[in-house]
Amino acid sequence: MSQNIAIIGLGSMGFGMALSAVRGAHRVWGDDLSAKRKAEFVVEGGETSPLSEAAPQLDVVAVVVLNAAQTEDVLFGDNGIAPKLRKGAVVMGCATVPPEFAKDMEARCTALGILYLDTPISGGAGKAAQGRLSIMASGHPDAFAAAKPALESLSETVFKLGDHAGPGSAMKAVNQLLAGVHIAAMAEAMTFGMTQGVAPEQFLDVISKCAGTSWMLENRAPHIVEGDYSPRSQVAIWPKDLGIVLDIAKSTGFNAPITQTALDQFKAAADMGLAAEDDAAVAKTYARQAGITLPGE
């Protein structure tokens, strides 16, 4: 069934999701702070009318921004879209946010007669563009039903984790703990190998076929080998996401020292001026400390 869908946030993930929705035969409005990005999406099949005019006819709004503050602004800020939506429309909150924030968004949407799905996403820009994301979702069954056609176009797997917001974001925090640690560990292992005469391309060729591999290693290590830090996922994301993990851990008295160490490395990378680079650039913190030169430098 074709739906009217808005994708708000046309970054590396949101743009791919918008393309997947277009291929799913939906009418899709793309919105972003960048006029250039919006224009690029129109060329790819996006609707040309202003989102503000389309709001009352939207079935689904996917908010694919950086954090909780941006999510809240998109929905309930001075020009927030939530009050403009029709009753029964569904909002998909796709950013990595604390579970309590997701619960608050659900309550505020419910007060307006709008459905809300807590839908953090995973899979990277490539899978977003292929409509093969994994979505960690929680929300009322009516929200799942209302968003079903959109979910089918955007995802390979939808994990139904509960009948209210919060569990989806909790699971995303678990995922981000592992993902951030794996990226930092990959960078540490590759640069350690270089100090022992193991070339980055040798590291990738061998370790990707051994027990020490991970999805993040196989996805991010090629960026270092190629010396290409074009941002598929930015360094800047990880102080935020791992910070959320540690905030949740602190609130429950849970000690997460490995997460803290990974967070420190991403903060160091940001302090080096690498915040806008691909998150594989965390390897540069190790390279600088060890006095080694990475490919492309």
C-alpha positions in Angstrom: 0.0 0.0 0.0 1.4 3.4 -1.0 1.8 5.9 1.8 2.6 9.6 2.1 5.9 9.6 4.0 8.2 12.4 5.2 11.8 11.7 6.0 13.2 14.5 8.1 17.0 14.5 8.1 18.6 13.7 4.8 22.0 12.7 6.1 23.8 9.5 5.1 21.1 7.3 6.7 18.0 9.5 6.0 18.8 10.1 2.4 19.1 6.3 1.8 15.9 5.7 3.6 14.1 8.3 1.5 15.4 6.6 -1.7 14.2 3.3 -0.4 10.7 4.7 0.3 10.6 6.1 -3.2 11.4 2.7 -4.6 8.7 1.3 -2.5 6.2 3.3 -4.6 5.4 5.8 -1.8 5.1 9.6 -2.1 8.0 10.9 -0.2 8.9 14.4 1.1 12.5 14.9 2.2 13.4 17.7 4.6 16.8 18.8 5.8 18.5 22.0 6.9 20.6 21.8 3.7 18.7 23.1 0.7 21.2 21.4 -1.5 20.4 18.0 0.0 16.7 18.6 -0.4 17.2 19.5 -4.0 19.2 16.3 -4.6 16.4 14.2 -3.2 13.8 15.9 -5.5 16.0 14.9 -8.5 15.8 11.3 -7.2 12.0 11.3 -7.1 11.1 13.2 -3.9 8.0 15.4 -3.8 8.4 19.1 -4.7 5.7 20.7 -2.6 6.7 22.2 0.8 6.6 19.8 3.8 4.5 22.3 5.7 1.8 22.1 3.1 2.0 18.3 2.9 1.9 17.7 6.7 -1.9 17.2 7.0 -1.9 14.4 4.4 1.1 12.5 5.7 0.7 9.0 7.0 4.3 8.5 8.4 7.0 10.9 9.5 10.4 9.4 10.1 12.7 11.6 12.1 16.3 10.7 11.2 18.3 13.4 13.0 21.3 13.3 15.3 20.0 13.4 18.8 17.1 13.9 21.2 17.3 17.7 21.1 16.9 17.7 17.3 14.1 15.2 17.5 12.2 17.3 20.0 12.7 20.4 17.9 11.5 18.7 14.7 8.4 17.5 16.4 7.5 20.2 19.0 9.7 23.2 18.3 8.6 26.5 17.0 8.0 25.0 13.6 7.3 21.5 14.9 5.5 19.1 12.6 3.6 17.1 15.2 0.7 19.6 15.7 0.2 19.8 11.9 -0.3 16.0 11.4 -3.7 14.4 11.1 -5.0 12.2 13.8 -3.8 8.6 13.4 -0.6 9.6 11.6 2.5 7.8 13.0 5.9 9.3 13.9 9.0 7.1 13.8 11.7 8.3 16.1 14.9 6.9 14.5 17.7 8.8 16.4 19.6 7.2 19.2 18.1 8.7 22.3 17.6 7.7 26.0 14.6 5.4 26.6 13.0 7.9 28.9 13.1 10.5 26.1 11.3 8.1 23.7 8.6 7.5 26.3 8.1 11.3 26.6 7.8 11.7 22.8 5.2 8.9 22.8 3.2 10.6 25.5 3.3 14.0 23.8 2.3 12.5 20.5 -0.5 10.5 22.1 -1.9 13.7 23.6 -2.2 15.1 20.0 -3.9 11.9 18.7 -0.7 10.9 16.9 0.8 7.4 17.0 4.5 7.1 17.9 7.0 4.3 17.2 10.4 4.1 19.0 12.4 3.0 16.0 16.2 3.3 16.3 17.9 2.0 13.1 21.1 0.0 12.4 22.9 -1.1 9.3 24.7 1.9 7.9 24.2 4.1 4.9 24.6 1.2 2.5 21.7 -0.8 3.9 19.6 2.3 4.3 19.9 2.9 0.6 19.0 -0.8 -0.1 15.9 -0.8 2.2 17.7 -3.4 4.4 17.9 -1.7 7.7 17.4 -3.5 11.0 14.9 -1.5 13.1 14.7 -2.0 16.9 11.0 -1.0 17.3 8.6 -0.6 20.2 5.2 1.0 20.4 1.5 0.4 20.4 0.2 -2.3 18.0 -1.8 0.4 16.2 1.4 2.3 15.5 3.1 -0.8 14.0 0.0 -1.3 11.8 -0.1 2.3 10.7 3.6 2.2 9.8 3.8 -1.2 8.2 4.0 -0.3 4.5 6.8 2.2 5.3 8.6 -0.3 7.5 8.5 -2.9 4.8 10.1 -0.5 2.3 12.8 0.7 4.7 13.9 -2.5 6.5 15.1 -6.0 6.2 14.2 -6.9 9.8 11.9 -5.2 12.2 12.4 -6.3 15.8 9.1 -5.8 17.8 10.4 -5.2 21.3 7.4 -4.0 23.2 4.0 -2.3 23.1 5.3 1.1 24.3 8.2 3.4 23.6 11.5 2.8 25.4 12.5 -0.8 24.7 13.6 0.0 21.2 15.9 2.8 22.4 17.2 0.5 25.2 18.2 -2.1 22.7 19.8 0.5 20.5 22.0 1.6 23.4 23.1 -2.0 23.8 23.9 -2.1 20.0 25.8 1.2 20.2 27.9 0.1 23.1 29.1 -2.8 21.0 29.4 -0.9 17.8 31.5 2.0 19.3 33.7 -0.4 21.2 34.3 -2.5 18.1 35.3 0.5 16.0 37.8 1.7 18.6 39.1 -1.8 19.1 39.5 -2.2 15.4 41.5 1.0 15.2 43.6 0.0 18.2 44.3 -3.5 16.7 45.2 -2.2 13.2 47.6 0.5 14.5 49.1 -1.9 17.0 49.7 -4.3 14.1 51.4 -1.5 12.2 54.0 -1.1 15.0 54.8 -4.8 14.5 55.2 -4.5 10.7 51.7 -5.6 9.8 50.5 -3.4 6.9 46.9 -2.2 7.1 45.9 -4.2 4.0 47.4 -7.3 5.5 45.5 -6.7 8.7 42.2 -6.5 6.8 42.9 -9.5 4.6 43.8 -11.8 7.5 41.8 -10.6 10.5 38.6 -10.3 8.5 38.8 -14.1 8.0 39.8 -14.9 11.5 38.0 -15.1 14.9 38.9 -11.5 15.7 36.8 -10.0 13.1 33.5 -8.1 13.5 31.0 -6.4 11.2 32.5 -3.0 12.2 36.0 -4.2 11.4 35.0 -5.4 8.0 33.0 -2.2 7.3 35.4 0.4 8.7 38.9 -1.0 8.3 38.7 -0.5 4.5 38.3 3.2 5.1 41.6 3.3 6.8 43.3 1.1 4.2 42.1 3.4 1.5 42.9 6.6 3.5 39.3 7.7 2.8 37.6 9.4 5.8 34.6 10.7 3.9 31.9 10.6 6.6 29.6 7.6 6.2 29.2 7.8 10.0 31.0 10.6 11.8 33.3 10.6 14.8 30.9 13.2 16.4 28.2 10.5 16.7 30.1 8.4 19.3 30.6 10.9 22.1 26.8 11.4 22.0 25.8 7.7 21.6 28.4 6.2 24.1 27.5 9.1 26.4 23.9 7.9 26.4 25.1 4.4 27.2 27.1 5.6 30.1 24.3 7.9 31.4 21.9 4.9 31.4 24.6 2.7 33.1 25.2 5.4 35.8 21.4 5.6 36.5 21.3 1.9 37.3 24.7 1.7 39.1 26.2 -0.4 36.3 29.9 -0.1 35.6 30.9 0.0 31.9 34.7 0.6 31.8 35.2 -0.6 28.3 32.6 1.8 27.0 34.3 4.6 28.9 37.6 3.8 27.3 36.1 3.8 23.8 34.3 7.1 24.5 37.6 8.6 25.6 39.2 7.7 22.2 36.3 9.3 20.2 36.5 12.4 22.4 40.3 12.6 21.7 39.6 12.2 18.0 37.1 15.1 18.1 39.5 17.2 20.1 42.0 16.6 17.2 39.5 18.3 14.9 38.2 15.0 13.4 34.6 15.2 14.5 33.2 15.6 11.0 35.4 12.7 9.6 34.3 9.1 9.2 34.4 7.4 12.6 37.2 5.1 11.4 39.4 8.3 11.9 39.6 7.3 15.5 42.6 5.3 14.3 44.4 8.7 13.9 44.5 9.1 17.7 46.5 5.8 18.0 48.7 6.7 15.0 49.6 10.0 16.5 50.5 8.5 19.9 52.6 5.8 18.3 54.3 8.0 15.8 53.1 6.0 12.8 51.7 7.2 9.4 48.4 5.9 8.2 47.6 5.3 4.5 46.9 8.5 2.6 48.7 10.7 5.1 
